[in-house]
Amino acid sequence: MKYALWTAQILLALVFLVMGGMKLVLPDAALAADMPSFLPVLFIRFIAVCEVLGAVGMILPGLFGIRTELTPLAAAGLTVIMVGATVIVAATMGVTMALMPLVCGILAAFVAYGRWQVLPLGERTRERELVANS
């Protein structure tokens, strides 16, 4: 389970870094042309910042062992973003195009649940402390 969670975290981090980074560096005109007309460019930039921060939150806490409770929170936040993305894409571009955000949302929900309930990142540290104190 540990390897499945880490694989999902790394894949999601890469996807969200690329997609969020692309939304951040594109000019306003190009960004507005690619997105539905009812979404303001400033809102899209906000979502991009959230995606980049979520990607960072998926990897760095577990990598450094600091504030590991942020990983499931980042995954849950990205799940919320992907639910919205799935609805908007399905409404504007069709159900087939909505499969990508749906899969990303399901993977993010898997990571959020896995890191909250099944195998929290801080467990490793707690186990070492218990062994050291025995």
C-alpha positions as CSV (number, residue, x, y, z in Angstrom):
1,M,0.0,0.0,0.0
2,K,2.9,2.3,0.8
3,Y,4.2,2.0,-2.8
4,A,0.8,2.5,-4.3
5,L,0.3,5.7,-2.3
6,W,3.8,7.1,-3.1
7,T,3.3,6.3,-6.8
8,A,0.0,8.0,-6.9
9,Q,1.4,11.0,-5.0
10,I,4.4,11.4,-7.4
11,L,2.2,11.0,-10.5
12,L,-0.4,13.5,-9.2
13,A,2.4,15.9,-8.2
14,L,3.8,15.8,-11.7
15,V,0.5,16.3,-13.4
16,F,-0.5,19.2,-11.1
17,L,2.9,20.9,-11.4
18,V,2.7,20.8,-15.2
19,M,-0.9,21.8,-15.5
20,G,-0.7,24.5,-12.8
21,G,2.6,25.8,-14.1
22,M,1.3,26.0,-17.6
23,K,-1.8,28.0,-16.4
24,L,0.5,30.3,-14.6
25,V,2.9,31.1,-17.4
26,L,0.4,31.3,-20.3
27,P,-0.5,34.9,-21.3
28,D,-4.0,36.0,-20.4
29,A,-5.3,35.9,-24.0
30,A,-4.1,32.3,-24.6
31,L,-5.5,31.2,-21.2
32,A,-8.9,32.8,-21.9
33,A,-9.0,31.1,-25.3
34,D,-8.4,27.6,-23.8
35,M,-10.9,27.9,-20.9
36,P,-14.7,28.3,-20.9
37,S,-15.8,31.9,-21.3
38,F,-17.6,32.1,-18.0
39,L,-14.4,31.5,-16.0
40,P,-12.4,34.7,-15.3
41,V,-8.7,34.6,-15.9
42,L,-7.9,35.6,-12.3
43,F,-9.9,32.6,-11.1
44,I,-8.0,30.3,-13.4
45,R,-4.7,31.7,-12.1
46,F,-5.9,31.1,-8.5
47,I,-6.7,27.5,-9.4
48,A,-3.2,27.2,-10.9
49,V,-1.6,28.4,-7.7
50,C,-3.7,25.9,-5.7
51,E,-2.6,23.1,-8.1
52,V,1.1,24.0,-7.7
53,L,0.8,24.3,-4.0
54,G,-1.1,21.0,-3.8
55,A,1.5,19.3,-5.8
56,V,4.2,20.5,-3.5
57,G,2.1,19.5,-0.5
58,M,1.8,15.9,-1.9
59,I,5.5,15.3,-1.9
60,L,7.6,17.6,0.4
61,P,6.0,16.8,3.8
62,G,6.6,13.0,3.3
63,L,10.0,13.5,1.8
64,F,11.3,15.6,4.7
65,G,9.1,14.2,7.5
66,I,7.9,17.7,8.5
67,R,4.2,18.6,8.9
68,T,3.2,15.2,7.4
69,E,-0.5,16.0,8.1
70,L,-0.4,18.5,5.2
71,T,-0.2,15.7,2.6
72,P,-3.8,14.4,3.0
73,L,-5.0,18.0,3.2
74,A,-3.3,18.8,-0.1
75,A,-4.8,15.7,-1.6
76,A,-8.3,16.6,-0.3
77,G,-8.0,20.1,-1.7
78,L,-6.9,18.7,-5.1
79,T,-9.9,16.3,-5.0
80,V,-12.2,19.3,-4.6
81,I,-10.6,21.1,-7.5
82,M,-10.9,18.0,-9.7
83,V,-14.6,17.6,-8.8
84,G,-15.2,21.1,-10.1
85,A,-13.0,20.5,-13.1
86,T,-14.9,17.3,-14.0
87,V,-18.3,19.1,-13.8
88,I,-17.1,22.1,-15.9
89,V,-15.4,20.0,-18.5
90,A,-18.3,17.6,-18.7
91,A,-20.8,20.5,-19.2
92,T,-18.7,22.4,-21.7
93,M,-16.6,19.8,-23.6
94,G,-18.5,16.5,-23.1
95,V,-18.2,13.4,-20.9
96,T,-15.2,11.9,-22.8
97,M,-13.0,14.9,-22.1
98,A,-14.1,14.8,-18.4
99,L,-12.4,11.4,-17.9
100,M,-8.9,12.9,-17.2
101,P,-10.0,15.2,-14.4
102,L,-12.2,12.4,-13.0
103,V,-9.3,10.0,-12.9
104,C,-7.0,12.6,-11.3
105,G,-9.8,13.3,-8.7
106,I,-10.2,9.6,-7.9
107,L,-6.4,9.3,-7.4
108,A,-6.3,12.4,-5.2
109,A,-9.2,11.0,-3.1
110,F,-7.3,7.7,-2.9
111,V,-4.2,9.5,-1.6
112,A,-6.2,11.6,0.8
113,Y,-8.0,8.6,2.3
114,G,-4.8,6.5,2.3
115,R,-2.7,9.1,4.1
116,W,-5.5,10.0,6.6
117,Q,-6.8,6.5,7.5
118,V,-4.8,3.7,6.1
119,L,-1.1,4.6,6.2
120,P,-0.4,8.1,7.6
121,L,3.0,9.5,6.9
122,G,3.7,10.2,10.6
123,E,3.3,6.5,11.5
124,R,6.9,5.7,10.6
125,T,8.2,8.3,13.0
126,R,5.9,7.1,15.8
127,E,6.9,3.5,15.3
128,R,10.6,4.5,15.5
129,E,9.9,6.4,18.8
130,L,8.1,3.4,20.2
131,V,11.0,1.0,19.3
132,A,13.6,3.4,20.7
133,N,11.7,3.8,24.0
134,S,11.3,0.0,24.5
